[in-house]
Structures are given as structure tokens and as C-alpha cells.
């Protein structure tokens, strides 16, 4: 084992320790912000992927279910109804779930930082 000799004045060590704790505080805050950004991005990607998947299922239903393309309801072709009126509830549900989860992420961030 080799010995390491540490030199310096106690005042310099105290000042460096204080600066280090401030820097540590900034680093922790930056880490929390980066974590919030990553979680919000992940949430946005999941909601967008789910929305796109559901719309693709609409198209798959129209493609694979025989005769559904010729079906008419009150004279309006069913594919128009499905894609026109069926998409809006999906959009609303996606938006609702995104806002709810996003708010929960931000509340967790505020709890970590210490603000209420």
C-alpha cells in the first residue's frame, strides 16, 4: 500500500466543500429535470404509438372484414363513419390519458425538488 499525502489549508478545504455542495445541488436539480424530460418524452411516445396503433386497427378492420366497406348507415359509408367519428373518441381518450399521466409526472418532480 502506498501513502497519499494531502496538502492544503483548512480554510481552502472548507471553501471547496461549500462550492462542492452547491455544485452537487445544481447537479441533482439538473438530474431531476433531465429525468422529468425523459419521462415526459417516454409518455408522449407511448401515447402517440398507442394512438397510431388504434388507427391502424381501424384500417385493418376495413381491409380484412369482408363486406364492411360496402356497409352504409343512414346512407353514409361505414368506413367514413369509423374513421371520421371513431377517431375522435380515440383522440379524446389519448389526450385525457396523456394530460393525467403528465400531471402525475410533474407532481412527482415537484415532490422530489421539495416544492408543493
BELUR-V71170 format. One record per backbone hydrogen bond with DSSP energy under -0.5 kcal/mol. NH is the residue of the N-H (numbers start at 1). CO is the residue of the C=O. Records with the same first field share a line. If there is no record, write none. Layout:
# BELUR-V71170
NH->CO / CO
This chain:
# BELUR-V71170
6->4
7->5
13->9
14->10
15->11
16->12
17->13
18->14
19->15
20->16
21->17
22->18
23->19
24->20
25->21
26->22
27->23
28->24
29->25
30->26
31->27
32->28
33->29
34->30
35->31
36->32
37->33
38->34
39->35
40->36
41->37
42->38
43->39
44->40
45->41
46->42
47->43
48->44
49->45
50->46
51->47
52->48
53->49
54->50
55->51
56->52
57->53
58->54
59->55
60->56
61->57
62->58
63->59
64->60
65->61
66->64
68->65
70->67
71->67
73->76
76->73
78->71
80->77
81->77
82->78
83->79
84->80
85->81
86->81 / 82
88->84
89->85
90->86
91->87
92->88
93->89
94->90
95->91
96->92
97->93
98->94
99->95
100->96
101->97
102->98
103->99
104->100
105->101
106->102
107->103
108->104
109->105
110->106
111->107
112->108
113->109
114->110
115->110
